[in-house]
Every structure is written in C-alpha cells, then in structure tokens.
Amino acid sequence: MLHGSKQQLQRLFRKNKSECGRIAIIGGGSWATALAKVLLEQTGEIGWYMRREDRIEDIKRTGHNAAYLTGVHFDVDKIFFTSDLNEIIRKYDTLIFCTPSPYFKQHMEKVTENLQDKFIVTATKGIVPEENLVISDYFHYQYGVPREQIACLIGPSHAEEVAMNRLTYLTVGCIDTDRAQHLADTIQSDYMQVRISADVKGIEYASVLKNIYAIGAGLCHGLNYGDNFHAVYMVNAASEMADVLNLLNPSQDRSITDSVYLGDLLVTGYSDFSRNRVFGAMLGKGYSIKAAQTEMEMVAEGYYGAKCIHEILEDYKTFEFPIIKAVYSVLYENAVPAEVIKELTKLFR
C-alpha cells in the first residue's frame, strides 16, 4: 500500500523522473530566497551558496533569511549551505544563478571547477557589465558550457509574491526542450506555472530591457504623470522592446505578447514591488542617482542594463530607440528628467 498524501506522491514522481539531478541556488538575495523556497518544497533538498558566512549562520540559527523575505521559513536540515562557490559546483548537477548582474563577473572569478558538465540556469535579469554579454553567452564563451546545457528562468515574478504563494508564471528558456521541460516539471506547483521556450537570448534581452523601461515608467510617476499617460508609455515601451529584440535576436517564433516578454514588462513597469520603477520614481522626484541607490539598499539592475544596452545598440546607429536613449541620458548624461520625458511625449502615439 502506498503511504503519503497525493501531493507528496506527485512531488516524488516529479523528482524521480526529472533529469535535473541535485539542484543548488547561487545567491542570497530576494529572488534567490524565493526560488530556494519553491525548490525546497518541490524537491525536498537543495544546495545553497551565499557569499557571506554570517548570513548562512543566521539562516541556520533562525530558519529564515533576515535580509530578504523574512516571512519565509526554511527547514535548514534539508539545505546544504556553503560560502565556497567551487564546493557547490562540485556537489550539484543543476546550478541556478541568482547573482545580480553588476557583481556576476566578480563572483565568477572565484570559479576553478569545470562547468561544462553542469546544467546552468540563469535567473539573473541583466547583462555582464564591460563584456556586454547576456548571461547565457557569458557561460558559453567564458566557460565553454554547451548551449544545450544553458537555460534561463524568467517571467513576471516578484519575489515577494512568490513568498506569499501567489500564482506566478515563469518560462524556462533552453534550446534543449527536453532539459527545459524537466526543469519546468521540477518547479511546477499549485501556485507556480511554468512553460518552456527556445528563445533563450530573446528572453534574456527582454528581461534587461523591461528594467530599463521600468526606470522610465518610474520617472513618469515621480513627475506626476497620471495613469492615462502611463498606459501610453507602456504601449510604446512594448513596441520598442519588440523592435530591439528583432534587431538583436531575430526569431520567427517569438510573440511579444507572451508573459515572459510583455507580462514581465507590465509587472515591472506598474508594480510598487519593482525596484527599478521605485528607483526611477525617486529620480523623477528629484533624488540624485547616488541618493536613490543609497536609500533603496537594493540593486536596480536597469541602471547597469541601460549602459550595456546603449553600448550594444551603438553598433546600430541607423535605428532609433527613444525610450532607451531617454533613460540613458538621465542616468549617464545628467539630463533633466522633466525635460526628457516631455520630449518623449511628442514622439508617442
């Protein structure tokens, strides 16, 4: 006779049929904490790398991450913690990277272990600064990881809502659809719906662009533009995003209205949980960039993404992307937000 609840048996079945092997989270921020919660619920044990040993000791002692999503409780006996990145790489088969993009290269400089036989999953919504590469490209070119062993895990998903078990839709992007489906099956739950896609780089670029557009949305909010204009702004941002994606990574199968593109753009541009929107709103209200960054105490990745995307698009001078240009001018050219947004209003339709 089989024992255990139906849900427990379903989880065991998913775990046994998955080819993801042992899964580890790399990072200690809010999204890493949310994904650790999801994976622990679904697999029963995970590895978790954090850079700071004191944070690890705090979680072991209290059962929660005191810095992020403090309401999430962890059974620490089911988590292998380490502050040694190479140790987590040696012990685990699937590595989910949640390190903020501005610090990604710095963290990866510690790696001495071979990554070529690992399944690499990037949950980082950003570009590697200076290299101007999306994370999948960085793993492929810098560490020789085959494309079919690299995936991204992205979608409209605030960590705070995942922590509250609110219904969330994610997309696993991987050119190996079998691998993508295995990971999707592993993450899937009552409140986590997961689809798959082969548009890895398109998804990654979209996740960078939506942060830039969210800063622009925040600028509008901080300048007291209302909901009427905000809707028009978001429509134009979606149109511009589609143009940029078609330029940087053409695809016949992509639909900009899919949740991983438009959905992520909308939730980041509208929600108060969005650190990029909050950052932009502070700038619109008159904060300096340094003051806004200091007060937030969290990374607004769109600040760094705007510079990377601007530099990438320098190779396409015949194309115009006015929202990206506007946000970049505020962040890096000391442009006045009120004047920049006023000029944008003349271009929108």
C-alpha positions in Angstrom: 0.0 0.0 0.0 1.3 3.5 -0.8 1.6 5.9 2.0 1.7 9.7 2.0 -0.5 12.4 0.6 -1.3 12.7 -3.1 0.7 15.9 -3.3 3.7 14.2 -1.7 3.5 11.3 -4.2 3.2 13.7 -7.1 6.3 15.5 -5.9 8.2 12.3 -5.6 7.2 11.3 -9.1 8.3 14.6 -10.5 11.6 14.3 -8.7 12.3 10.8 -9.8 11.5 11.5 -13.5 13.5 14.7 -13.5 16.9 14.7 -15.1 18.0 17.8 -13.3 19.8 15.9 -10.6 20.7 17.7 -7.4 19.8 21.4 -7.6 21.6 24.3 -6.0 20.9 28.0 -5.7 23.7 30.6 -6.2 23.0 33.9 -4.5 21.5 35.3 -1.3 19.1 38.0 -2.4 15.3 38.1 -2.6 14.9 36.1 -5.8 17.4 33.5 -4.7 15.4 33.2 -1.4 12.1 32.9 -3.3 13.5 30.2 -5.6 15.0 28.3 -2.7 11.6 28.2 -1.1 10.0 26.9 -4.3 12.7 24.2 -5.0 12.8 23.0 -1.4 9.0 22.5 -1.5 9.2 20.6 -4.7 12.4 18.5 -4.3 12.9 18.1 -0.6 16.6 19.1 -0.5 18.7 21.8 -2.2 22.2 23.3 -2.0 22.5 27.0 -1.3 25.6 29.1 -1.9 25.9 32.5 -0.2 28.9 34.7 -0.3 28.7 35.7 3.4 29.2 33.1 6.0 27.4 35.3 8.7 24.2 35.2 6.6 24.4 31.4 6.4 24.8 31.1 10.1 21.9 33.4 10.7 19.6 31.3 8.5 20.8 28.1 10.2 20.0 29.6 13.6 16.7 31.3 12.8 15.3 29.3 9.9 14.8 32.4 7.7 16.8 34.9 5.7 16.9 38.0 7.9 17.8 40.3 5.0 15.2 39.2 2.4 11.7 37.8 2.5 11.8 37.3 6.3 8.4 35.6 6.4 9.7 32.6 4.6 10.7 29.7 6.9 13.2 27.1 5.9 13.8 23.6 7.2 17.5 24.1 7.3 18.2 20.4 7.8 17.2 19.9 4.2 19.6 22.6 2.9 23.4 22.2 2.3 24.8 25.7 2.9 28.2 26.8 1.8 30.1 30.0 1.2 32.5 28.1 -1.1 31.3 28.5 -4.7 33.5 25.7 -6.0 32.2 23.3 -3.4 28.6 23.9 -4.5 29.7 23.4 -8.2 31.3 20.1 -7.3 28.4 18.7 -5.4 25.4 19.7 -7.6 24.3 19.0 -11.1 21.9 21.9 -11.8 23.2 25.4 -10.7 20.6 28.2 -10.6 22.4 31.6 -10.6 20.6 34.5 -9.0 23.6 36.8 -8.5 22.8 40.4 -9.6 24.4 41.1 -12.9 26.6 44.0 -11.7 28.5 41.6 -9.4 28.2 38.5 -11.6 31.7 38.6 -13.2 33.3 39.3 -9.8 31.6 36.2 -8.3 32.5 34.0 -11.2 36.2 34.9 -11.0 36.3 32.6 -8.0 35.4 29.6 -10.1 38.1 27.0 -10.7 35.8 24.0 -11.2 34.8 22.8 -14.6 31.3 23.9 -15.5 31.0 22.1 -18.9 29.1 19.0 -17.5 26.6 21.1 -15.4 23.2 22.3 -16.3 23.5 26.1 -15.9 20.3 28.1 -15.2 20.4 31.8 -15.1 17.7 33.6 -13.1 19.6 36.8 -13.4 17.9 39.6 -15.3 20.8 41.5 -16.6 23.9 41.8 -18.7 27.5 41.2 -17.7 29.0 44.7 -17.5 32.1 45.5 -19.5 31.5 42.3 -21.5 28.1 43.4 -22.7 27.0 39.7 -22.9 23.8 38.2 -21.7 24.5 35.6 -19.0 24.0 32.6 -21.3 26.6 34.0 -23.7 29.0 34.6 -20.9 28.8 30.9 -19.7 29.2 29.7 -23.3 32.1 31.8 -24.3 33.9 32.2 -21.0 33.5 28.7 -19.6 32.8 26.6 -22.6 29.3 25.4 -21.4 27.4 23.9 -24.4 24.3 25.9 -25.5 22.0 23.0 -24.8 23.2 22.9 -21.2 22.3 26.6 -20.5 18.8 27.8 -19.6 17.2 30.9 -18.3 14.4 31.1 -15.8 12.5 34.3 -16.2 9.0 35.8 -16.2 6.7 38.3 -14.4 7.6 37.3 -10.9 8.1 39.5 -7.9 9.9 37.5 -5.2 7.6 39.0 -2.6 4.6 37.4 -4.2 6.2 34.1 -4.7 7.0 34.1 -1.0 3.2 34.5 -0.4 2.3 31.6 -2.7 0.6 33.9 -5.2 0.0 32.5 -8.6 3.1 33.1 -10.8 4.0 32.2 -14.4 7.6 31.5 -15.3 9.3 30.5 -18.5 12.3 28.1 -18.9 14.3 29.1 -21.9 16.6 26.4 -23.4 17.4 25.2 -26.9 17.2 21.6 -25.5 13.4 21.4 -25.0 13.7 18.1 -23.0 16.0 19.8 -20.5 13.7 22.8 -20.3 10.7 20.5 -19.7 12.5 18.6 -16.9 13.2 21.8 -15.1 9.7 23.1 -15.7 8.3 19.9 -14.2 10.5 20.2 -11.2 9.4 23.8 -10.4 5.7 23.4 -11.3 3.4 23.6 -8.3 -0.1 24.7 -7.3 1.0 28.4 -7.4 3.9 28.1 -9.9 3.0 27.6 -13.6 6.0 27.0 -15.9 6.2 27.0 -19.7 9.2 26.4 -22.0 10.7 28.3 -24.9 13.7 28.0 -27.1 14.2 31.8 -27.3 16.9 32.0 -24.7 18.7 35.2 -25.7 15.5 36.9 -26.7 14.1 36.2 -23.2 17.3 37.4 -21.6 17.4 40.6 -23.6 13.7 41.2 -22.8 14.5 40.8 -19.0 17.1 43.5 -19.3 15.0 45.9 -21.4 12.0 45.7 -19.1 14.1 47.0 -16.2 15.2 50.0 -18.4 11.6 50.7 -19.3 10.6 50.4 -15.7 13.0 53.1 -14.7 11.4 55.3 -17.4 7.9 54.4 -16.0 9.2 55.4 -12.6 10.4 58.7 -13.9 7.0 59.5 -15.3 5.4 58.5 -11.9 7.8 60.7 -10.0 7.0 63.6 -12.3 3.3 63.1 -11.6 2.2 61.9 -15.0 -1.0 60.0 -14.5 -2.4 56.6 -15.4 -3.6 57.8 -18.8 0.0 58.7 -19.9 1.5 55.7 -18.1 -0.6 53.4 -20.3 0.6 55.1 -23.5 4.2 54.9 -22.2 3.9 51.2 -21.6 2.4 50.6 -25.1 5.4 52.4 -26.7 7.8 50.6 -24.4 6.4 47.3 -25.6 6.7 48.3 -29.2 10.3 49.5 -28.8 11.1 46.2 -26.9 9.8 44.2 -29.9 12.0 46.2 -32.3 15.1 45.8 -30.1 14.6 42.0 -29.8 14.0 41.6 -33.5 17.2 43.5 -34.1 19.5 41.8 -31.6 18.0 38.3 -31.8 15.6 37.8 -34.7 13.0 35.0 -34.2 10.0 33.8 -36.2 8.5 32.1 -33.2 8.5 35.0 -30.7 5.3 36.7 -29.7 5.9 39.9 -27.7 2.5 39.3 -26.0 3.8 36.2 -24.2 4.0 36.6 -20.5 7.8 36.3 -20.4 8.1 39.5 -22.6 5.0 41.7 -22.2 3.9 40.3 -18.8 7.4 40.9 -17.3 7.4 44.4 -18.8 4.0 45.3 -17.4 4.6 44.0 -13.9 7.9 45.7 -13.6 6.6 49.0 -15.0 3.5 49.1 -12.8 4.2 47.4 -9.5 5.5 49.1 -6.3 7.4 45.9 -5.7 9.6 46.8 -8.8 12.9 48.2 -7.5 13.6 49.7 -11.0 10.3 51.6 -11.0 10.9 52.8 -7.5 14.4 53.9 -8.5 13.1 55.8 -11.4 10.3 57.5 -9.3 12.9 58.7 -6.9 14.9 60.3 -9.7 11.7 61.9 -11.0 11.1 63.4 -7.6 14.5 65.0 -7.6 16.8 62.5 -5.9 20.3 62.2 -7.2 21.3 58.8 -8.5 23.6 58.2 -5.6 21.0 59.2 -3.0 18.4 57.0 -4.6 20.8 54.0 -4.7 21.8 54.6 -1.1 18.2 54.8 0.2 17.0 51.8 -1.7 19.7 49.5 -0.3 18.9 47.1 -3.2 20.3 46.8 -6.8 18.2 48.4 -9.6 19.7 46.4 -12.4 18.2 48.6 -15.0 20.8 51.3 -14.1 23.5 49.0 -15.3 21.5 47.4 -18.1 20.8 50.8 -19.6 24.5 51.4 -20.1 25.1 47.9 -21.5 22.2 48.1 -24.0 23.1 51.6 -25.0 26.6 50.4 -25.9 25.3 47.4 -27.7 22.9 49.5 -29.8 25.8 51.8 -30.7 26.5 49.3 -33.5 23.1 50.0 -35.0 23.2 53.8 -35.4 20.6 53.8 -38.1 17.9 52.6 -35.6 16.1 54.9 -33.1 15.1 53.7 -29.7 13.9 56.9 -28.0 12.9 55.4 -24.6 16.2 53.7 -24.1 18.0 56.9 -25.2 15.9 59.0 -22.8 16.6 56.8 -19.7 20.3 56.5 -20.6 20.5 60.3 -20.8 19.1 60.7 -17.3 21.3 58.0 -15.8 24.6 58.8 -17.5 24.4 62.2 -19.2 22.9 64.4 -16.3 19.8 65.1 -18.4 16.9 66.7 -16.6 14.1 64.1 -16.1 11.2 66.6 -16.7 12.7 67.7 -20.0 13.5 64.2 -21.2 10.0 62.9 -20.5 8.4 66.0 -22.1 10.4 65.3 -25.3 9.2 61.6 -25.3 5.5 62.8 -25.1 6.0 64.4 -28.5 7.0 61.1 -30.0 4.4 58.7 -28.6 1.4 57.6 -30.4 
